[in-house]
């Protein structure tokens, strides 16, 4: 038995050496990527601007939606500004047959949600536009905080009904 294993190991080493010499070493497995537009604040805080990103191609919309939301929460890579208030983190999300995405955020005790009307408006549409405009199976988004429906994020924008995308805020 020991000699047989040794010969298999030796054969395997020779095979690797042969493929290495001739350039046939297989490349590491690369996952398919999907291009999405994430909507962040412009530096003047007056409108949303798309930042193109690559996320892993997913079989289920939950996976794509989670990747988009996590990227939004992480923030932009170039000169844009995170629109979602600090102190919010993604708790869970689920979808209905009516093409509504329910996005549940957890609010940390030290989060500061006091924002003006425009800031709140842009935060909501950063989330909504990023999901609706990238995932065809989603037509509107219902935002939840700590597992509960909320009437507003910080007192200005009505969130009692699911929200549809709004391209008027994008430049």
RAQUITA-V34867 format. One record per pair of residues at least 24 apart in sequence whose ideal C-beta (glycine too) atoms are under 7 Angstrom apart, sorted by the first residue. I is the first residue (numbers start at 1). J is the second residue. Records with the same first field share a line. If there is no record, write none. Layout:
I = J ; J
This chain:
31 = 56 ; 57
32 = 57
33 = 57
34 = 64
36 = 68 ; 134
37 = 133 ; 134
38 = 68 ; 71 ; 72 ; 130
39 = 125 ; 126 ; 129 ; 130 ; 170
40 = 76 ; 80 ; 81 ; 82 ; 83 ; 126
41 = 80 ; 81 ; 83 ; 122
42 = 80 ; 171
43 = 79 ; 81
45 = 81 ; 119
47 = 169 ; 170 ; 171
48 = 83 ; 122 ; 125 ; 126 ; 129 ; 169 ; 170
49 = 80 ; 171
50 = 170
51 = 76 ; 77 ; 78 ; 80
61 = 95 ; 135 ; 137 ; 138
62 = 93
64 = 135
65 = 93 ; 101 ; 131 ; 135
66 = 93
68 = 130 ; 131 ; 134
69 = 103
72 = 126 ; 127 ; 130
83 = 122 ; 123 ; 126
84 = 123 ; 126 ; 127
85 = 111 ; 112 ; 113 ; 115 ; 123
86 = 111 ; 112
87 = 111 ; 112
99 = 137 ; 138 ; 139
100 = 140 ; 142 ; 162
101 = 131 ; 138 ; 141
102 = 142 ; 144
103 = 127 ; 141 ; 143 ; 144
104 = 144 ; 147
105 = 145
106 = 146
107 = 145 ; 146
113 = 153 ; 154
114 = 154
115 = 154
117 = 156
120 = 153 ; 154 ; 156 ; 157
121 = 157
122 = 169
123 = 153
124 = 153 ; 157 ; 163
125 = 166 ; 169
128 = 163 ; 165
129 = 165 ; 166 ; 170
132 = 164 ; 165
133 = 165
139 = 164
140 = 164
